[in-house]
Amino acid sequence: MRFILRRKAYNLTKQEVEKKMQRVVPEEIRKHYIIVNNKKYPPKQILAKVLELSRIEFTTMDASNILQRLDFKRGQL
């Protein structure tokens, strides 16, 4: 999937996300989470890791929307 985040274009697939998150330990969930490889992660942790970005460069809503468009399931505590 191709998307624009803060004026920069990215290409990302669900399989790329799953592969890059395989050995990543989930951080504490505060409110929202995304399920990747049967684990719950904060949305910003996933996008920061996969795109190699600082978390201040995007919002939780940005991350959630992008990951949902890749067909990941979202949840809320």
PDB file of N, H, CA, C and O in Angstrom:
ATOM      1  N   MET A   1       0.840  -1.170   0.000  1.00  0.00           N
ATOM      2  CA  MET A   1       0.000   0.000   0.000  1.00  0.00           C
ATOM      3  C   MET A   1       0.889   1.239   0.000  1.00  0.00           C
ATOM      4  O   MET A   1       1.887   1.306   0.717  1.00  0.00           O
ATOM      5  N   ARG A   2       0.517   2.189  -0.795  1.00  0.00           N
ATOM      6  H   ARG A   2      -0.294   2.134  -1.378  1.00  0.00           H
ATOM      7  CA  ARG A   2       1.245   3.458  -0.845  1.00  0.00           C
ATOM      8  C   ARG A   2       0.463   4.497  -0.049  1.00  0.00           C
ATOM      9  O   ARG A   2      -0.761   4.579  -0.156  1.00  0.00           O
ATOM     10  N   PHE A   3       1.183   5.298   0.757  1.00  0.00           N
ATOM     11  H   PHE A   3       2.177   5.232   0.844  1.00  0.00           H
ATOM     12  CA  PHE A   3       0.538   6.358   1.525  1.00  0.00           C
ATOM     13  C   PHE A   3       1.516   7.502   1.743  1.00  0.00           C
ATOM     14  O   PHE A   3       2.728   7.350   1.595  1.00  0.00           O
ATOM     15  N   ILE A   4       0.959   8.639   2.095  1.00  0.00           N
ATOM     16  H   ILE A   4      -0.026   8.762   2.215  1.00  0.00           H
ATOM     17  CA  ILE A   4       1.743   9.837   2.393  1.00  0.00           C
ATOM     18  C   ILE A   4       1.624  10.114   3.886  1.00  0.00           C
ATOM     19  O   ILE A   4       0.523  10.130   4.435  1.00  0.00           O
ATOM     20  N   LEU A   5       2.744  10.327   4.527  1.00  0.00           N
ATOM     21  H   LEU A   5       3.638  10.314   4.080  1.00  0.00           H
ATOM     22  CA  LEU A   5       2.772  10.673   5.949  1.00  0.00           C
ATOM     23  C   LEU A   5       3.693  11.870   6.112  1.00  0.00           C
ATOM     24  O   LEU A   5       4.897  11.779   5.875  1.00  0.00           O
ATOM     25  N   ARG A   6       3.126  12.969   6.511  1.00  0.00           N
ATOM     26  H   ARG A   6       2.148  13.043   6.704  1.00  0.00           H
ATOM     27  CA  ARG A   6       3.877  14.218   6.699  1.00  0.00           C
ATOM     28  C   ARG A   6       4.688  14.581   5.444  1.00  0.00           C
ATOM     29  O   ARG A   6       5.882  14.875   5.506  1.00  0.00           O
ATOM     30  N   ARG A   7       3.991  14.545   4.321  1.00  0.00           N
ATOM     31  H   ARG A   7       3.021  14.307   4.270  1.00  0.00           H
ATOM     32  CA  ARG A   7       4.530  14.943   3.015  1.00  0.00           C
ATOM     33  C   ARG A   7       5.592  14.009   2.439  1.00  0.00           C
ATOM     34  O   ARG A   7       6.280  14.369   1.484  1.00  0.00           O
ATOM     35  N   LYS A   8       5.729  12.825   3.007  1.00  0.00           N
ATOM     36  H   LYS A   8       5.170  12.532   3.783  1.00  0.00           H
ATOM     37  CA  LYS A   8       6.674  11.852   2.464  1.00  0.00           C
ATOM     38  C   LYS A   8       5.911  10.587   2.067  1.00  0.00           C
ATOM     39  O   LYS A   8       5.041  10.121   2.802  1.00  0.00           O
ATOM     40  N   ALA A   9       6.245  10.041   0.905  1.00  0.00           N
ATOM     41  H   ALA A   9       6.952  10.419   0.308  1.00  0.00           H
ATOM     42  CA  ALA A   9       5.564   8.854   0.401  1.00  0.00           C
ATOM     43  C   ALA A   9       6.235   7.576   0.919  1.00  0.00           C
ATOM     44  O   ALA A   9       7.460   7.490   1.013  1.00  0.00           O
ATOM     45  N   TYR A  10       5.410   6.602   1.244  1.00  0.00           N
ATOM     46  H   TYR A  10       4.416   6.671   1.167  1.00  0.00           H
ATOM     47  CA  TYR A  10       5.884   5.302   1.724  1.00  0.00           C
ATOM     48  C   TYR A  10       5.128   4.195   0.998  1.00  0.00           C
ATOM     49  O   TYR A  10       3.991   4.380   0.565  1.00  0.00           O
ATOM     50  N   ASN A  11       5.776   3.049   0.875  1.00  0.00           N
ATOM     51  H   ASN A  11       6.699   2.898   1.228  1.00  0.00           H
ATOM     52  CA  ASN A  11       5.139   1.820   0.399  1.00  0.00           C
ATOM     53  C   ASN A  11       5.320   0.786   1.491  1.00  0.00           C
ATOM     54  O   ASN A  11       6.425   0.592   1.997  1.00  0.00           O
ATOM     55  N   LEU A  12       4.236   0.126   1.852  1.00  0.00           N
ATOM     56  H   LEU A  12       3.338   0.284   1.441  1.00  0.00           H
ATOM     57  CA  LEU A  12       4.290  -0.814   2.957  1.00  0.00           C
ATOM     58  C   LEU A  12       3.266  -1.926   2.713  1.00  0.00           C
ATOM     59  O   LEU A  12       2.166  -1.673   2.222  1.00  0.00           O
ATOM     60  N   THR A  13       3.640  -3.150   3.060  1.00  0.00           N
ATOM     61  H   THR A  13       4.533  -3.356   3.460  1.00  0.00           H
ATOM     62  CA  THR A  13       2.702  -4.268   2.967  1.00  0.00           C
ATOM     63  C   THR A  13       2.481  -4.856   4.356  1.00  0.00           C
ATOM     64  O   THR A  13       3.280  -4.657   5.271  1.00  0.00           O
ATOM     65  N   LYS A  14       1.392  -5.576   4.486  1.00  0.00           N
ATOM     66  H   LYS A  14       0.743  -5.738   3.743  1.00  0.00           H
ATOM     67  CA  LYS A  14       1.089  -6.252   5.746  1.00  0.00           C
ATOM     68  C   LYS A  14       2.204  -7.243   6.094  1.00  0.00           C
ATOM     69  O   LYS A  14       2.590  -7.367   7.256  1.00  0.00           O
ATOM     70  N   GLN A  15       2.712  -7.939   5.090  1.00  0.00           N
ATOM     71  H   GLN A  15       2.399  -7.839   4.146  1.00  0.00           H
ATOM     72  CA  GLN A  15       3.770  -8.929   5.318  1.00  0.00           C
ATOM     73  C   GLN A  15       5.061  -8.279   5.824  1.00  0.00           C
ATOM     74  O   GLN A  15       5.754  -8.852   6.665  1.00  0.00           O
ATOM     75  N   GLU A  16       5.385  -7.089   5.318  1.00  0.00           N
ATOM     76  H   GLU A  16       4.822  -6.623   4.635  1.00  0.00           H
ATOM     77  CA  GLU A  16       6.578  -6.369   5.797  1.00  0.00           C
ATOM     78  C   GLU A  16       6.434  -6.014   7.272  1.00  0.00           C
ATOM     79  O   GLU A  16       7.378  -6.157   8.049  1.00  0.00           O
ATOM     80  N   VAL A  17       5.260  -5.556   7.645  1.00  0.00           N
ATOM     81  H   VAL A  17       4.493  -5.439   7.014  1.00  0.00           H
ATOM     82  CA  VAL A  17       5.013  -5.203   9.047  1.00  0.00           C
ATOM     83  C   VAL A  17       5.151  -6.441   9.925  1.00  0.00           C
ATOM     84  O   VAL A  17       5.825  -6.404  10.954  1.00  0.00           O
ATOM     85  N   GLU A  18       4.520  -7.526   9.522  1.00  0.00           N
ATOM     86  H   GLU A  18       3.973  -7.556   8.686  1.00  0.00           H
ATOM     87  CA  GLU A  18       4.593  -8.765  10.316  1.00  0.00           C
ATOM     88  C   GLU A  18       6.033  -9.250  10.470  1.00  0.00           C
ATOM     89  O   GLU A  18       6.433  -9.675  11.554  1.00  0.00           O
ATOM     90  N   LYS A  19       6.792  -9.188   9.416  1.00  0.00           N
ATOM     91  H   LYS A  19       6.467  -8.842   8.535  1.00  0.00           H
ATOM     92  CA  LYS A  19       8.187  -9.640   9.470  1.00  0.00           C
ATOM     93  C   LYS A  19       9.030  -8.759  10.395  1.00  0.00           C
ATOM     94  O   LYS A  19       9.801  -9.273  11.206  1.00  0.00           O
ATOM     95  N   LYS A  20       8.889  -7.440  10.278  1.00  0.00           N
ATOM     96  H   LYS A  20       8.263  -7.022   9.620  1.00  0.00           H
ATOM     97  CA  LYS A  20       9.707  -6.534  11.089  1.00  0.00           C
ATOM     98  C   LYS A  20       9.327  -6.554  12.571  1.00  0.00           C
ATOM     99  O   LYS A  20      10.128  -6.174  13.424  1.00  0.00           O
ATOM    100  N   MET A  21       8.097  -7.000  12.876  1.00  0.00           N
ATOM    101  H   MET A  21       7.446  -7.308  12.183  1.00  0.00           H
ATOM    102  CA  MET A  21       7.642  -7.007  14.268  1.00  0.00           C
ATOM    103  C   MET A  21       7.796  -8.375  14.932  1.00  0.00           C
ATOM    104  O   MET A  21       7.425  -8.529  16.096  1.00  0.00           O
ATOM    105  N   GLN A  22       8.328  -9.362  14.229  1.00  0.00           N
ATOM    106  H   GLN A  22       8.629  -9.236  13.284  1.00  0.00           H
ATOM    107  CA  GLN A  22       8.412 -10.731  14.753  1.00  0.00           C
ATOM    108  C   GLN A  22       9.069 -10.843  16.116  1.00  0.00           C
ATOM    109  O   GLN A  22       8.548 -11.532  16.992  1.00  0.00           O
ATOM    110  N   ARG A  23      10.174 -10.199  16.312  1.00  0.00           N
ATOM    111  H   ARG A  23      10.597  -9.638  15.600  1.00  0.00           H
ATOM    112  CA  ARG A  23      10.933 -10.354  17.563  1.00  0.00           C
ATOM    113  C   ARG A  23      10.863  -9.115  18.461  1.00  0.00           C
ATOM    114  O   ARG A  23      11.671  -8.954  19.375  1.00  0.00           O
ATOM    115  N   VAL A  24       9.901  -8.257  18.191  1.00  0.00           N
ATOM    116  H   VAL A  24       9.245  -8.388  17.448  1.00  0.00           H
ATOM    117  CA  VAL A  24       9.766  -7.022  18.963  1.00  0.00           C
ATOM    118  C   VAL A  24       8.842  -7.269  20.152  1.00  0.00           C
ATOM    119  O   VAL A  24       7.732  -7.780  19.998  1.00  0.00           O
ATOM    120  N   VAL A  25       9.314  -6.901  21.330  1.00  0.00           N
ATOM    121  H   VAL A  25      10.215  -6.486  21.455  1.00  0.00           H
ATOM    122  CA  VAL A  25       8.524  -7.050  22.549  1.00  0.00           C
ATOM    123  C   VAL A  25       7.529  -5.891  22.631  1.00  0.00           C
ATOM    124  O   VAL A  25       7.922  -4.729  22.528  1.00  0.00           O
ATOM    125  N   PRO A  26       6.253  -6.201  22.814  1.00  0.00           N
ATOM    126  CA  PRO A  26       5.257  -5.127  22.910  1.00  0.00           C
ATOM    127  C   PRO A  26       5.479  -4.249  24.136  1.00  0.00           C
ATOM    128  O   PRO A  26       5.799  -4.733  25.221  1.00  0.00           O
ATOM    129  N   GLU A  27       5.301  -2.949  23.934  1.00  0.00           N
ATOM    130  H   GLU A  27       5.041  -2.556  23.052  1.00  0.00           H
ATOM    131  CA  GLU A  27       5.379  -1.996  25.049  1.00  0.00           C
ATOM    132  C   GLU A  27       4.019  -1.949  25.755  1.00  0.00           C
ATOM    133  O   GLU A  27       3.042  -2.542  25.297  1.00  0.00           O
ATOM    134  N   GLU A  28       3.985  -1.246  26.854  1.00  0.00           N
ATOM    135  H   GLU A  28       4.778  -0.764  27.226  1.00  0.00           H
ATOM    136  CA  GLU A  28       2.739  -1.094  27.602  1.00  0.00           C
ATOM    137  C   GLU A  28       1.676  -0.424  26.735  1.00  0.00           C
ATOM    138  O   GLU A  28       1.952   0.546  26.029  1.00  0.00           O
ATOM    139  N   ILE A  29       0.472  -0.953  26.801  1.00  0.00           N
ATOM    140  H   ILE A  29       0.248  -1.741  27.375  1.00  0.00           H
ATOM    141  CA  ILE A  29      -0.653  -0.382  26.057  1.00  0.00           C
ATOM    142  C   ILE A  29      -1.368   0.596  26.974  1.00  0.00           C
ATOM    143  O   ILE A  29      -1.756   0.249  28.089  1.00  0.00           O
ATOM    144  N   ARG A  30      -1.535   1.805  26.499  1.00  0.00           N
ATOM    145  H   ARG A  30      -1.219   2.087  25.593  1.00  0.00           H
ATOM    146  CA  ARG A  30      -2.221   2.816  27.307  1.00  0.00           C
ATOM    147  C   ARG A  30      -3.708   2.867  27.001  1.00  0.00           C
ATOM    148  O   ARG A  30      -4.532   2.918  27.914  1.00  0.00           O
ATOM    149  N   LYS A  31      -4.053   2.853  25.724  1.00  0.00           N
ATOM    150  H   LYS A  31      -3.384   2.812  24.982  1.00  0.00           H
ATOM    151  CA  LYS A  31      -5.467   2.899  25.357  1.00  0.00           C
ATOM    152  C   LYS A  31      -5.749   2.079  24.101  1.00  0.00           C
ATOM    153  O   LYS A  31      -6.572   1.165  24.130  1.00  0.00           O
ATOM    154  N   HIS A  32      -5.070   2.401  23.000  1.00  0.00           N
ATOM    155  H   HIS A  32      -4.400   3.144  22.977  1.00  0.00           H
ATOM    156  CA  HIS A  32      -5.326   1.728  21.731  1.00  0.00           C
ATOM    157  C   HIS A  32      -4.225   0.720  21.428  1.00  0.00           C
ATOM    158  O   HIS A  32      -3.076   0.886  21.839  1.00  0.00           O
ATOM    159  N   TYR A  33      -4.601  -0.325  20.704  1.00  0.00           N
ATOM    160  H   TYR A  33      -5.534  -0.460  20.370  1.00  0.00           H
ATOM    161  CA  TYR A  33      -3.598  -1.303  20.277  1.00  0.00           C
ATOM    162  C   TYR A  33      -3.950  -1.848  18.899  1.00  0.00           C
ATOM    163  O   TYR A  33      -5.086  -1.753  18.437  1.00  0.00           O
ATOM    164  N   ILE A  34      -2.936  -2.420  18.264  1.00  0.00           N
ATOM    165  H   ILE A  34      -2.013  -2.497  18.640  1.00  0.00           H
ATOM    166  CA  ILE A  34      -3.064  -3.090  16.973  1.00  0.00           C
ATOM    167  C   ILE A  34      -2.498  -4.494  17.158  1.00  0.00           C
ATOM    168  O   ILE A  34      -1.460  -4.673  17.794  1.00  0.00           O
ATOM    169  N   ILE A  35      -3.179  -5.479  16.604  1.00  0.00           N
ATOM    170  H   ILE A  35      -4.022  -5.334  16.087  1.00  0.00           H
ATOM    171  CA  ILE A  35      -2.717  -6.859  16.730  1.00  0.00           C
ATOM    172  C   ILE A  35      -1.855  -7.230  15.517  1.00  0.00           C
ATOM    173  O   ILE A  35      -2.300  -7.178  14.371  1.00  0.00           O
ATOM    174  N   VAL A  36      -0.608  -7.607  15.814  1.00  0.00           N
ATOM    175  H   VAL A  36      -0.247  -7.650  16.745  1.00  0.00           H
ATOM    176  CA  VAL A  36       0.339  -8.060  14.789  1.00  0.00           C
ATOM    177  C   VAL A  36       0.960  -9.355  15.300  1.00  0.00           C
ATOM    178  O   VAL A  36       1.468  -9.406  16.420  1.00  0.00           O
ATOM    179  N   ASN A  37       0.919 -10.383  14.490  1.00  0.00           N
ATOM    180  H   ASN A  37       0.506 -10.341  13.580  1.00  0.00           H
ATOM    181  CA  ASN A  37       1.469 -11.689  14.881  1.00  0.00           C
ATOM    182  C   ASN A  37       0.892 -12.169  16.217  1.00  0.00           C
ATOM    183  O   ASN A  37       1.612 -12.718  17.051  1.00  0.00           O
ATOM    184  N   ASN A  38      -0.401 -11.958  16.409  1.00  0.00           N
ATOM    185  H   ASN A  38      -0.986 -11.512  15.731  1.00  0.00           H
ATOM    186  CA  ASN A  38      -1.123 -12.380  17.622  1.00  0.00           C
ATOM    187  C   ASN A  38      -0.637 -11.691  18.899  1.00  0.00           C
ATOM    188  O   ASN A  38      -0.837 -12.211  19.996  1.00  0.00           O
ATOM    189  N   LYS A  39      -0.007 -10.533  18.763  1.00  0.00           N
ATOM    190  H   LYS A  39       0.156 -10.111  17.872  1.00  0.00           H
ATOM    191  CA  LYS A  39       0.426  -9.736  19.917  1.00  0.00           C
ATOM    192  C   LYS A  39      -0.182  -8.348  19.801  1.00  0.00           C
ATOM    193  O   LYS A  39      -0.392  -7.839  18.700  1.00  0.00           O
ATOM    194  N   LYS A  40      -0.462  -7.741  20.952  1.00  0.00           N
ATOM    195  H   LYS A  40      -0.291  -8.154  21.846  1.00  0.00           H
ATOM    196  CA  LYS A  40      -1.023  -6.394  20.980  1.00  0.00           C
ATOM    197  C   LYS A  40       0.105  -5.380  21.168  1.00  0.00           C
ATOM    198  O   LYS A  40       0.890  -5.468  22.112  1.00  0.00           O
ATOM    199  N   TYR A  41       0.167  -4.416  20.248  1.00  0.00           N
ATOM    200  H   TYR A  41      -0.471  -4.344  19.481  1.00  0.00           H
ATOM    201  CA  TYR A  41       1.186  -3.367  20.289  1.00  0.00           C
ATOM    202  C   TYR A  41       0.528  -1.994  20.259  1.00  0.00           C
ATOM    203  O   TYR A  41      -0.545  -1.837  19.676  1.00  0.00           O
ATOM    204  N   PRO A  42       1.154  -0.998  20.876  1.00  0.00           N
ATOM    205  CA  PRO A  42       0.712   0.382  20.656  1.00  0.00           C
ATOM    206  C   PRO A  42       0.939   0.731  19.183  1.00  0.00           C
ATOM    207  O   PRO A  42       1.991   0.399  18.637  1.00  0.00           O
ATOM    208  N   PRO A  43      -0.008   1.384  18.535  1.00  0.00           N
ATOM    209  CA  PRO A  43       0.132   1.696  17.108  1.00  0.00           C
ATOM    210  C   PRO A  43       1.415   2.459  16.769  1.00  0.00           C
ATOM    211  O   PRO A  43       2.052   2.190  15.751  1.00  0.00           O
ATOM    212  N   LYS A  44       1.789   3.407  17.623  1.00  0.00           N
ATOM    213  H   LYS A  44       1.272   3.626  18.451  1.00  0.00           H
ATOM    214  CA  LYS A  44       2.989   4.198  17.333  1.00  0.00           C
ATOM    215  C   LYS A  44       4.261   3.355  17.412  1.00  0.00           C
ATOM    216  O   LYS A  44       5.214   3.610  16.675  1.00  0.00           O
ATOM    217  N   GLN A  45       4.290   2.362  18.288  1.00  0.00           N
ATOM    218  H   GLN A  45       3.516   2.155  18.887  1.00  0.00           H
ATOM    219  CA  GLN A  45       5.462   1.489  18.371  1.00  0.00           C
ATOM    220  C   GLN A  45       5.663   0.770  17.046  1.00  0.00           C
ATOM    221  O   GLN A  45       6.785   0.675  16.548  1.00  0.00           O
ATOM    222  N   ILE A  46       4.580   0.268  16.479  1.00  0.00           N
ATOM    223  H   ILE A  46       3.668   0.346  16.883  1.00  0.00           H
ATOM    224  CA  ILE A  46       4.677  -0.473  15.215  1.00  0.00           C
ATOM    225  C   ILE A  46       5.184   0.421  14.099  1.00  0.00           C
ATOM    226  O   ILE A  46       6.165   0.093  13.430  1.00  0.00           O
ATOM    227  N   LEU A  47       4.516   1.552  13.897  1.00  0.00           N
ATOM    228  H   LEU A  47       3.720   1.818  14.440  1.00  0.00           H
ATOM    229  CA  LEU A  47       4.880   2.405  12.759  1.00  0.00           C
ATOM    230  C   LEU A  47       6.280   2.983  12.914  1.00  0.00           C
ATOM    231  O   LEU A  47       7.013   3.096  11.931  1.00  0.00           O
ATOM    232  N   ALA A  48       6.659   3.347  14.128  1.00  0.00           N
ATOM    233  H   ALA A  48       6.064   3.255  14.926  1.00  0.00           H
ATOM    234  CA  ALA A  48       8.010   3.881  14.360  1.00  0.00           C
ATOM    235  C   ALA A  48       9.067   2.826  14.012  1.00  0.00           C
ATOM    236  O   ALA A  48      10.078   3.135  13.381  1.00  0.00           O
ATOM    237  N   LYS A  49       8.826   1.595  14.425  1.00  0.00           N
ATOM    238  H   LYS A  49       8.004   1.344  14.937  1.00  0.00           H
ATOM    239  CA  LYS A  49       9.778   0.507  14.153  1.00  0.00           C
ATOM    240  C   LYS A  49       9.850   0.192  12.659  1.00  0.00           C
ATOM    241  O   LYS A  49      10.935   0.095  12.087  1.00  0.00           O
ATOM    242  N   VAL A  50       8.703   0.036  12.049  1.00  0.00           N
ATOM    243  H   VAL A  50       7.821   0.115  12.514  1.00  0.00           H
ATOM    244  CA  VAL A  50       8.651  -0.400  10.651  1.00  0.00           C
ATOM    245  C   VAL A  50       9.177   0.672   9.699  1.00  0.00           C
ATOM    246  O   VAL A  50       9.882   0.356   8.740  1.00  0.00           O
ATOM    247  N   LEU A  51       8.841   1.935   9.957  1.00  0.00           N
ATOM    248  H   LEU A  51       8.269   2.191  10.737  1.00  0.00           H
ATOM    249  CA  LEU A  51       9.275   3.016   9.070  1.00  0.00           C
ATOM    250  C   LEU A  51      10.563   3.694   9.535  1.00  0.00           C
ATOM    251  O   LEU A  51      11.087   4.578   8.857  1.00  0.00           O
ATOM    252  N   GLU A  52      11.069   3.271  10.701  1.00  0.00           N
ATOM    253  H   GLU A  52      10.643   2.554  11.252  1.00  0.00           H
ATOM    254  CA  GLU A  52      12.274   3.863  11.284  1.00  0.00           C
ATOM    255  C   GLU A  52      12.128   5.372  11.448  1.00  0.00           C
ATOM    256  O   GLU A  52      12.974   6.154  11.013  1.00  0.00           O
ATOM    257  N   LEU A  53      11.023   5.754  12.093  1.00  0.00           N
ATOM    258  H   LEU A  53      10.335   5.119  12.446  1.00  0.00           H
ATOM    259  CA  LEU A  53      10.724   7.165  12.349  1.00  0.00           C
ATOM    260  C   LEU A  53      10.693   7.421  13.847  1.00  0.00           C
ATOM    261  O   LEU A  53      10.504   6.508  14.651  1.00  0.00           O
ATOM    262  N   SER A  54      10.881   8.678  14.200  1.00  0.00           N
ATOM    263  H   SER A  54      11.035   9.420  13.548  1.00  0.00           H
ATOM    264  CA  SER A  54      10.671   9.100  15.579  1.00  0.00           C
ATOM    265  C   SER A  54       9.169   9.181  15.819  1.00  0.00           C
ATOM    266  O   SER A  54       8.418   9.552  14.918  1.00  0.00           O
ATOM    267  N   ARG A  55       8.737   8.845  16.994  1.00  0.00           N
ATOM    268  H   ARG A  55       9.348   8.543  17.726  1.00  0.00           H
ATOM    269  CA  ARG A  55       7.298   8.857  17.305  1.00  0.00           C
ATOM    270  C   ARG A  55       6.689  10.249  17.313  1.00  0.00           C
ATOM    271  O   ARG A  55       5.469  10.393  17.235  1.00  0.00           O
ATOM    272  N   ILE A  56       7.517  11.264  17.406  1.00  0.00           N
ATOM    273  H   ILE A  56       8.508  11.147  17.469  1.00  0.00           H
ATOM    274  CA  ILE A  56       6.954  12.620  17.376  1.00  0.00           C
ATOM    275  C   ILE A  56       6.603  13.069  15.959  1.00  0.00           C
ATOM    276  O   ILE A  56       6.017  14.135  15.771  1.00  0.00           O
ATOM    277  N   GLU A  57       6.958  12.263  14.972  1.00  0.00           N
ATOM    278  H   GLU A  57       7.434  11.397  15.126  1.00  0.00           H
ATOM    279  CA  GLU A  57       6.713  12.620  13.578  1.00  0.00           C
ATOM    280  C   GLU A  57       5.308  12.259  13.095  1.00  0.00           C
ATOM    281  O   GLU A  57       4.945  12.604  11.970  1.00  0.00           O
ATOM    282  N   PHE A  58       4.506  11.573  13.919  1.00  0.00           N
ATOM    283  H   PHE A  58       4.801  11.293  14.833  1.00  0.00           H
ATOM    284  CA  PHE A  58       3.151  11.194  13.529  1.00  0.00           C
ATOM    285  C   PHE A  58       2.311  10.967  14.779  1.00  0.00           C
ATOM    286  O   PHE A  58       2.840  10.850  15.884  1.00  0.00           O
ATOM    287  N   THR A  59       1.001  10.907  14.591  1.00  0.00           N
ATOM    288  H   THR A  59       0.571  11.002  13.693  1.00  0.00           H
ATOM    289  CA  THR A  59       0.082  10.720  15.716  1.00  0.00           C
ATOM    290  C   THR A  59      -0.337   9.252  15.828  1.00  0.00           C
ATOM    291  O   THR A  59      -0.114   8.451  14.920  1.00  0.00           O
ATOM    292  N   THR A  60      -0.948   8.928  16.962  1.00  0.00           N
ATOM    293  H   THR A  60      -1.129   9.579  17.699  1.00  0.00           H
ATOM    294  CA  THR A  60      -1.508   7.596  17.135  1.00  0.00           C
ATOM    295  C   THR A  60      -2.601   7.353  16.094  1.00  0.00           C
ATOM    296  O   THR A  60      -2.728   6.247  15.570  1.00  0.00           O
ATOM    297  N   MET A  61      -3.379   8.377  15.801  1.00  0.00           N
ATOM    298  H   MET A  61      -3.276   9.276  16.227  1.00  0.00           H
ATOM    299  CA  MET A  61      -4.439   8.258  14.792  1.00  0.00           C
ATOM    300  C   MET A  61      -3.839   7.955  13.420  1.00  0.00           C
ATOM    301  O   MET A  61      -4.366   7.115  12.690  1.00  0.00           O
ATOM    302  N   ASP A  62      -2.735   8.634  13.059  1.00  0.00           N
ATOM    303  H   ASP A  62      -2.308   9.317  13.652  1.00  0.00           H
ATOM    304  CA  ASP A  62      -2.049   8.336  11.795  1.00  0.00           C
ATOM    305  C   ASP A  62      -1.664   6.858  11.742  1.00  0.00           C
ATOM    306  O   ASP A  62      -1.958   6.161  10.771  1.00  0.00           O
ATOM    307  N   ALA A  63      -1.005   6.398  12.794  1.00  0.00           N
ATOM    308  H   ALA A  63      -0.766   6.964  13.583  1.00  0.00           H
ATOM    309  CA  ALA A  63      -0.526   5.015  12.841  1.00  0.00           C
ATOM    310  C   ALA A  63      -1.691   4.030  12.769  1.00  0.00           C
ATOM    311  O   ALA A  63      -1.641   3.064  12.008  1.00  0.00           O
ATOM    312  N   SER A  64      -2.720   4.266  13.546  1.00  0.00           N
ATOM    313  H   SER A  64      -2.761   5.051  14.165  1.00  0.00           H
ATOM    314  CA  SER A  64      -3.882   3.370  13.549  1.00  0.00           C
ATOM    315  C   SER A  64      -4.542   3.297  12.181  1.00  0.00           C
ATOM    316  O   SER A  64      -4.872   2.212  11.703  1.00  0.00           O
ATOM    317  N   ASN A  65      -4.733   4.433  11.560  1.00  0.00           N
ATOM    318  H   ASN A  65      -4.465   5.314  11.948  1.00  0.00           H
ATOM    319  CA  ASN A  65      -5.383   4.458  10.245  1.00  0.00           C
ATOM    320  C   ASN A  65      -4.565   3.704   9.197  1.00  0.00           C
ATOM    321  O   ASN A  65      -5.115   2.926   8.416  1.00  0.00           O
ATOM    322  N   ILE A  66      -3.272   3.933   9.183  1.00  0.00           N
ATOM    323  H   ILE A  66      -2.826   4.565   9.817  1.00  0.00           H
ATOM    324  CA  ILE A  66      -2.406   3.251   8.206  1.00  0.00           C
ATOM    325  C   ILE A  66      -2.442   1.737   8.434  1.00  0.00           C
ATOM    326  O   ILE A  66      -2.578   0.967   7.483  1.00  0.00           O
ATOM    327  N   LEU A  67      -2.322   1.324   9.673  1.00  0.00           N
ATOM    328  H   LEU A  67      -2.212   1.950  10.445  1.00  0.00           H
ATOM    329  CA  LEU A  67      -2.289  -0.110   9.975  1.00  0.00           C
ATOM    330  C   LEU A  67      -3.642  -0.775   9.722  1.00  0.00           C
ATOM    331  O   LEU A  67      -3.691  -1.927   9.293  1.00  0.00           O
ATOM    332  N   GLN A  68      -4.722  -0.074   9.980  1.00  0.00           N
ATOM    333  H   GLN A  68      -4.682   0.863  10.329  1.00  0.00           H
ATOM    334  CA  GLN A  68      -6.043  -0.621   9.671  1.00  0.00           C
ATOM    335  C   GLN A  68      -6.228  -0.775   8.165  1.00  0.00           C
ATOM    336  O   GLN A  68      -6.837  -1.745   7.714  1.00  0.00           O
ATOM    337  N   ARG A  69      -5.717   0.155   7.395  1.00  0.00           N
ATOM    338  H   ARG A  69      -5.223   0.943   7.761  1.00  0.00           H
ATOM    339  CA  ARG A  69      -5.795   0.045   5.936  1.00  0.00           C
ATOM    340  C   ARG A  69      -4.990  -1.149   5.419  1.00  0.00           C
ATOM    341  O   ARG A  69      -5.263  -1.669   4.337  1.00  0.00           O
ATOM    342  N   LEU A  70      -4.002  -1.575   6.197  1.00  0.00           N
ATOM    343  H   LEU A  70      -3.780  -1.152   7.075  1.00  0.00           H
ATOM    344  CA  LEU A  70      -3.237  -2.782   5.856  1.00  0.00           C
ATOM    345  C   LEU A  70      -3.926  -4.043   6.376  1.00  0.00           C
ATOM    346  O   LEU A  70      -3.379  -5.141   6.272  1.00  0.00           O
ATOM    347  N   ASP A  71      -5.121  -3.883   6.935  1.00  0.00           N
ATOM    348  H   ASP A  71      -5.565  -2.991   7.019  1.00  0.00           H
ATOM    349  CA  ASP A  71      -5.965  -4.984   7.407  1.00  0.00           C
ATOM    350  C   ASP A  71      -5.543  -5.567   8.751  1.00  0.00           C
ATOM    351  O   ASP A  71      -5.815  -6.734   9.030  1.00  0.00           O
ATOM    352  N   PHE A  72      -4.877  -4.764   9.591  1.00  0.00           N
ATOM    353  H   PHE A  72      -4.656  -3.816   9.365  1.00  0.00           H
ATOM    354  CA  PHE A  72      -4.611  -5.181  10.958  1.00  0.00           C
ATOM    355  C   PHE A  72      -5.807  -4.789  11.815  1.00  0.00           C
ATOM    356  O   PHE A  72      -6.467  -3.783  11.557  1.00  0.00           O
ATOM    357  N   LYS A  73      -6.075  -5.590  12.828  1.00  0.00           N
ATOM    358  H   LYS A  73      -5.539  -6.408  13.037  1.00  0.00           H
ATOM    359  CA  LYS A  73      -7.205  -5.331  13.718  1.00  0.00           C
ATOM    360  C   LYS A  73      -6.799  -4.386  14.829  1.00  0.00           C
ATOM    361  O   LYS A  73      -5.697  -4.473  15.372  1.00  0.00           O
ATOM    362  N   ARG A  74      -7.704  -3.483  15.157  1.00  0.00           N
ATOM    363  H   ARG A  74      -8.598  -3.412  14.716  1.00  0.00           H
ATOM    364  CA  ARG A  74      -7.481  -2.463  16.192  1.00  0.00           C
ATOM    365  C   ARG A  74      -8.351  -2.772  17.396  1.00  0.00           C
ATOM    366  O   ARG A  74      -9.452  -3.307  17.261  1.00  0.00           O
ATOM    367  N   GLY A  75      -7.850  -2.431  18.570  1.00  0.00           N
ATOM    368  H   GLY A  75      -6.957  -1.997  18.680  1.00  0.00           H
ATOM    369  CA  GLY A  75      -8.624  -2.608  19.794  1.00  0.00           C
ATOM    370  C   GLY A  75      -8.381  -1.454  20.735  1.00  0.00           C
ATOM    371  O   GLY A  75      -7.534  -0.593  20.497  1.00  0.00           O
ATOM    372  N   GLN A  76      -9.152  -1.458  21.823  1.00  0.00           N
ATOM    373  H   GLN A  76      -9.840  -2.157  22.016  1.00  0.00           H
ATOM    374  CA  GLN A  76      -9.055  -0.391  22.814  1.00  0.00           C
ATOM    375  C   GLN A  76      -9.256  -0.988  24.193  1.00  0.00           C
ATOM    376  O   GLN A  76     -10.127  -1.834  24.395  1.00  0.00           O
ATOM    377  N   LEU A  77      -8.447  -0.542  25.139  1.00  0.00           N
ATOM    378  H   LEU A  77      -7.740   0.145  24.975  1.00  0.00           H
ATOM    379  CA  LEU A  77      -8.595  -1.021  26.523  1.00  0.00           C
ATOM    380  C   LEU A  77      -9.767  -0.346  27.195  1.00  0.00           C
ATOM    381  O   LEU A  77     -10.050  -0.618  28.362  1.00  0.00           O
TER     382      LEU A  77
END
